[in-house]
Amino acid sequence: MSRITTAAWSRPEAERPGSTLVVALHGRGSDESSMLGLAALLPGSMTLVAPRGPLPVGDGWTWFDNKGIGRPVESSIKETAAALVEWLGTVEAGHPRVVLLGFSAGTAMSGGLLFSAADRFAAAVLLSGTLPWDAGFASPEGLLSGMPVLWGNDPADPIIPADLLDRSHHWLVEESGAALEDHSYPGMGHAIGPEEALDITAFLGRVAGD
């Protein structure tokens, strides 16, 4: 059974109560430390926590086994989704809202959480990735009705297959019901660029009501 055992926080425990919790999920082969720099993009009313993926891969960690880039093994991503929901129950006390922020494989993992437990989250930031298609999750129309969602990527991302980007984009725009902010960054590659960073800050400010 997968378990979440390690997480990095952007501020000391005494300063966290009352803040919106931003759960930042790293990419494949990385770790929690790679997401801490994003705390600089958050309003002061938000706290970032970055858990570590439970599965070792290369010199880092990941969330699920896959059968190709962006294509999770159903049993693996569902096991980690359950582990993340269990872990969230141990850290969310004192935080009135929870926001998801995923990058690359962390976006697929965020999608698994949205597909399986959308009511746990107030908003989502989905960067340089795909939703987890053909992994056993239901994706009914209106699932994210009214939820603020930022979707940002390079349409020619060199890592994420184009068919998965297109399918994710179509669902978010046409079926999810989300209050979607759809951002395209041609030439950015598989990264978070300066323009996107500004858009993330602006989006989170609106979510926070700042």
C-alpha positions in Angstrom: 0.0 0.0 0.0 1.4 3.4 -1.0 1.8 5.9 1.8 2.8 9.6 1.8 5.6 9.8 4.4 7.5 13.0 3.5 6.4 16.6 2.8 8.0 20.0 2.7 6.2 23.1 3.9 6.6 26.8 3.0 6.1 28.1 6.5 6.4 27.0 10.1 3.5 25.1 11.7 2.6 28.0 14.0 2.0 30.3 11.0 -0.2 27.9 9.0 -3.7 28.0 10.7 -6.3 29.9 8.8 -4.4 29.9 5.5 -5.6 28.2 2.3 -3.5 25.1 1.8 -1.9 24.6 -1.7 -0.9 21.0 -2.3 1.9 21.0 -4.9 2.6 17.7 -6.7 6.0 17.4 -8.4 6.9 15.8 -11.7 8.3 12.3 -12.4 11.9 11.7 -11.1 11.8 14.8 -8.9 10.9 15.4 -5.3 9.1 17.7 -2.9 12.0 20.3 -2.8 11.4 21.1 -6.5 8.1 22.6 -5.7 9.0 24.8 -2.7 10.2 27.6 -5.0 6.6 28.1 -6.2 5.7 29.3 -2.7 7.0 32.7 -3.9 4.1 32.9 -6.3 1.4 32.5 -3.5 -0.5 35.2 -1.7 0.4 35.7 1.9 -2.9 34.0 2.8 -1.8 30.7 1.4 0.6 27.9 2.6 2.3 25.5 0.2 2.9 21.9 1.1 4.7 19.6 -1.2 4.4 15.9 -0.5 6.9 13.4 -2.0 5.7 10.8 -4.4 5.7 7.3 -2.9 7.5 5.4 -5.7 11.2 5.7 -6.3 12.3 6.3 -9.9 15.8 7.2 -11.1 17.3 9.7 -8.6 13.8 10.9 -7.5 10.2 9.9 -7.0 7.0 9.6 -8.8 3.3 9.1 -8.1 2.4 6.1 -10.2 3.8 3.4 -12.5 3.0 4.1 -16.1 2.6 2.3 -19.4 4.0 5.2 -21.4 4.4 9.0 -20.9 1.3 10.4 -19.3 -0.5 7.0 -19.3 -0.8 5.8 -15.7 -1.3 2.2 -14.7 -4.8 2.1 -13.2 -4.0 0.2 -10.0 -1.0 2.3 -9.3 -2.5 5.8 -9.7 -5.7 4.8 -7.8 -3.6 3.5 -4.9 -1.6 6.7 -4.7 -4.8 8.8 -5.0 -6.2 7.0 -2.0 -2.9 7.5 -0.1 -3.0 11.2 -0.9 -6.5 11.6 0.3 -5.6 9.8 3.5 -2.6 12.0 4.0 -4.6 15.1 3.3 -6.9 14.2 6.1 -3.9 14.4 8.5 -2.7 17.9 7.4 -5.8 19.9 6.3 -7.1 20.7 9.8 -7.0 24.5 10.3 -7.0 25.3 6.6 -10.4 26.4 5.3 -9.7 25.5 1.7 -7.4 23.2 -0.3 -6.0 24.0 -3.8 -4.2 21.5 -6.0 -1.1 22.5 -8.0 0.5 20.0 -10.2 3.4 20.0 -12.7 3.9 17.2 -15.3 3.2 13.9 -13.7 1.9 15.9 -10.8 -0.8 17.2 -13.1 -1.9 13.7 -13.9 -1.9 12.9 -10.2 -3.9 16.1 -9.5 -6.3 14.9 -12.2 -6.7 11.6 -10.5 -7.6 13.4 -7.3 -10.1 15.7 -9.1 -11.7 12.7 -10.8 -12.0 10.8 -7.6 -12.5 13.4 -4.9 -13.3 16.8 -6.5 -15.3 18.0 -3.5 -12.1 18.1 -1.4 -10.6 20.9 -3.5 -11.5 24.6 -4.0 -9.4 25.2 -7.1 -6.6 23.6 -9.2 -3.5 24.7 -11.1 -2.6 22.2 -13.8 0.7 22.8 -15.5 2.6 21.0 -18.4 0.7 17.8 -18.1 -2.3 15.7 -19.0 -5.3 14.4 -17.1 -5.1 10.6 -16.4 -7.1 9.1 -19.2 -7.9 5.4 -19.5 -6.9 4.8 -15.9 -10.3 3.8 -14.6 -11.6 7.2 -13.4 -15.0 8.5 -14.3 -15.0 12.0 -15.8 -18.6 13.0 -16.0 -19.8 16.3 -17.4 -20.0 19.1 -14.8 -17.6 17.3 -12.4 -15.7 20.5 -11.7 -18.8 22.8 -12.0 -17.7 26.4 -11.0 -14.3 25.3 -9.7 -11.5 27.8 -10.7 -9.0 25.9 -12.7 -5.8 27.2 -14.4 -4.6 25.1 -17.3 -1.2 26.1 -18.7 1.2 24.5 -21.1 3.2 24.8 -24.3 1.0 23.3 -27.1 4.2 21.8 -28.5 5.3 20.4 -25.2 8.2 18.0 -26.0 7.4 15.5 -23.3 3.6 15.2 -23.0 2.0 13.4 -26.0 -0.2 15.8 -28.1 -3.2 13.5 -28.1 -3.3 13.6 -24.3 -3.0 17.4 -24.2 -5.8 17.7 -26.7 -8.1 15.3 -24.9 -7.4 17.0 -21.5 -8.0 20.5 -23.0 -11.2 19.4 -24.7 -12.6 17.9 -21.4 -11.7 21.0 -19.4 -13.2 23.4 -21.9 -16.3 21.5 -23.1 -17.3 19.0 -20.3 -15.8 19.8 -16.9 -17.9 22.8 -16.0 -14.8 24.4 -14.5 -14.4 28.2 -14.3 -11.4 27.7 -16.6 -8.4 30.0 -17.2 -6.8 28.5 -20.3 -3.3 29.6 -21.0 -1.0 28.7 -23.9 2.7 29.4 -23.8 4.3 28.6 -27.2 8.0 28.0 -27.0 8.1 27.5 -23.2 8.8 23.8 -23.4 8.2 21.5 -20.5 8.8 24.1 -17.8 7.2 26.9 -15.8 8.3 30.1 -17.5 8.2 33.8 -16.3 4.9 34.6 -18.1 3.2 31.5 -16.6 4.5 32.3 -13.2 2.8 35.7 -13.3 -0.4 34.1 -14.4 -0.2 31.6 -11.6 0.2 34.5 -9.1 -2.7 36.4 -10.5 -4.9 33.3 -10.5 -4.1 32.4 -6.9 -4.7 35.9 -5.9 -8.2 35.7 -7.3 -8.8 32.4 -5.6 -7.7 33.9 -2.4 -9.8 37.0 -2.9 -6.7 39.3 -2.6 
